[in-house]
Structures are given as C-alpha cells and as structure tokens.
Amino acid sequence: MPSPFRHPYEKSLRDGKPALYRWLVAHGELSSHLDELSQAADKEFDVIFAALRAQSPEPTPYLEKTQHLQTLASRTREMVMDALLIRDDSPLSDGYPKRSQDGVTSGQQLPDHRRTRSARGVGSS
C-alpha cells in the first residue's frame, strides 16, 4: 500500500526547496529519497498512533470506538505531516552540493534535511 505521506512531501519539497528537488531528480535519487522518507513517516505514524491510543481509553460502543480511532488517526497524520513538510520558513538550506567557480562539486555530501521527531508531540496539541 502506498504511503499517504509520499506525494505531499514531494510537493512540499518541489515547492519549498526547488534546488534540492532538481538535484535529486538530476542525480536519480528522488525516488529512493521519497521511498526512504515515506517508510520513516509510516513508522513514525505507527509509533505515535500506538502512543495516543494507549493514552486515551477507547469507548465501548462500536460506532464511538470507530469514530475515536478515526480521530486518533487524523490527529496522528497531522503530527507526522507537520514534521515532514518543508515550509518557506524552514531554516534548512537547499541542501545540494555547492559548486566552485570551476564547476567542480565540493566534497560535501547531500545533507539529510529531513526533520525527525520522536513521539514528543504525543499527548499535546
């Protein structure tokens, strides 16, 4: 099943860090980067969802339980997307390797610009 985080992240990367996006495309690394990030976001979703579920008692009636789980899933998606999306005010650099005047790439590696959050937001809004 495809990750619900891949497409929104790709769009935010393309719009928020176009130079990094072009660099990833030009070097054939975009797909693997998106796959890696999607897997990490899916794992983070699972951890946060489990923590939220453990913190709040589930109602007994079936319909209330279903609504409760949908609310927790929605809240968890918002938390993961908040950590995932690149915004204009992001302090992160474009991240692509710098080139000197002669066009030679410096020895810098592409920085890991993803912001990883543990479940620190769990329980707080």
Summary of the structure (lengths in Angstrom):
residues: 125
radius of gyration: 18.2
end to end distance: 28.6
largest distance: 69.2
contacts: 296
relative contact order: 0.19
helix: 58%
strand: 2%
